[in-house]
């Protein structure tokens, strides 16, 4: 038989909610929440189970800018905890904001990898389009 310590669970959820800087109603029935909230709950579940890596695929396409900011703040926190965050995006400003290292892919192949400190937007565009 499995028991859940509800007060501890509520504290963990509140901590994750604060990390992501969101205000979700965790007492709501998930099926009645908006799709964005349902997707954020999936992120919560991943973090709840102690995932060492988080894969974010085009978060700006689904989440509002304040929600993306919360995800990026969470990503920074995860990095400091020794976890990894992989961001797949075509939003180059997001890459420059959150990435430590960058791999650019074109036609399903890696064309360049570099630390963020060695990259600039003009170089990104050239690598993405091909020269």
C-alpha positions in Angstrom: 0.0 0.0 0.0 1.3 3.5 -0.9 0.7 6.5 1.2 1.1 10.1 0.1 2.1 12.7 2.7 -0.4 15.4 1.5 1.2 18.4 3.4 4.6 17.5 2.0 3.1 17.1 -1.5 1.5 20.5 -1.2 4.8 22.1 -0.2 6.6 20.4 -3.1 4.0 21.6 -5.6 4.1 25.1 -4.1 7.9 25.2 -4.4 7.8 24.1 -8.1 5.0 26.6 -8.8 7.1 29.3 -7.3 10.2 28.2 -9.3 8.2 28.4 -12.5 6.7 31.8 -11.4 3.2 30.6 -12.3 -0.1 30.5 -10.5 -1.9 27.2 -11.4 -4.9 25.9 -9.5 -3.6 22.5 -8.4 -7.0 21.6 -7.0 -8.7 21.8 -10.4 -9.6 18.7 -12.4 -6.9 18.6 -15.2 -9.3 17.7 -18.0 -11.1 21.1 -17.4 -7.9 23.2 -17.5 -6.8 25.0 -20.6 -4.3 23.1 -22.8 -1.4 25.3 -21.7 -2.1 24.6 -18.1 -2.2 20.8 -18.9 1.2 21.1 -20.6 2.6 22.9 -17.6 1.4 20.2 -15.3 3.3 17.7 -17.5 6.4 19.8 -16.8 5.6 19.7 -13.1 5.2 15.9 -13.2 8.5 15.5 -14.8 10.2 17.7 -12.2 8.2 16.0 -9.4 9.7 12.7 -10.3 13.2 14.1 -10.1 14.1 14.1 -13.8 17.7 14.9 -14.5 16.9 16.3 -17.9 14.1 18.4 -19.3 13.4 18.6 -23.0 11.5 21.8 -24.1 10.5 21.7 -27.8 9.4 25.1 -29.1 8.0 26.4 -25.7 7.4 29.9 -27.2 4.9 28.3 -29.7 2.6 27.0 -26.9 3.2 29.2 -23.8 2.6 32.9 -23.2 5.8 35.0 -22.8 5.4 35.1 -19.0 5.1 31.3 -18.9 8.2 30.9 -21.1 10.0 33.3 -18.7 9.0 31.0 -15.8 10.2 27.9 -17.7 13.5 29.6 -18.4 13.9 30.6 -14.8 13.2 27.0 -13.8 15.7 25.9 -16.4 18.4 28.1 -14.8 17.5 26.6 -11.4 17.8 23.1 -12.8 21.2 23.9 -14.2 22.4 25.0 -10.8 21.1 21.7 -9.4 23.2 19.8 -11.9 20.4 18.9 -14.2 20.2 19.4 -18.0 17.7 21.3 -20.1 17.6 20.8 -23.8 15.8 23.6 -25.7 14.7 23.0 -29.3 13.7 26.3 -30.8 13.9 28.5 -33.8 13.6 31.6 -31.6 17.2 32.8 -31.5 16.6 35.3 -28.8 15.5 32.5 -26.5 18.7 30.6 -27.3 20.8 33.7 -26.4 18.8 34.2 -23.2 19.0 30.7 -21.8 21.6 28.5 -23.5 25.1 27.7 -22.3 26.0 25.8 -25.4 24.4 25.7 -28.8 24.0 23.2 -31.6 22.6 24.3 -34.9 20.9 21.8 -37.1 19.8 22.1 -40.7 18.1 19.3 -42.6 18.3 17.0 -39.6 22.1 17.3 -39.4 24.3 19.1 -36.9 26.1 21.9 -38.8 27.8 23.6 -35.8 28.2 23.4 -32.0 29.6 26.2 -29.8 29.5 27.8 -26.4 27.0 30.7 -26.3 29.9 33.1 -25.6 31.3 32.3 -29.1 28.0 32.8 -31.0 26.2 35.8 -32.5 22.9 36.2 -34.3 24.4 36.9 -37.7 26.4 33.7 -37.4 23.2 31.8 -36.4 21.3 33.0 -39.5 24.2 32.1 -41.8 24.4 28.6 -40.3 20.7 28.0 -40.3 20.2 29.1 -43.9 23.5 27.8 -45.3 25.9 29.8 -47.3 
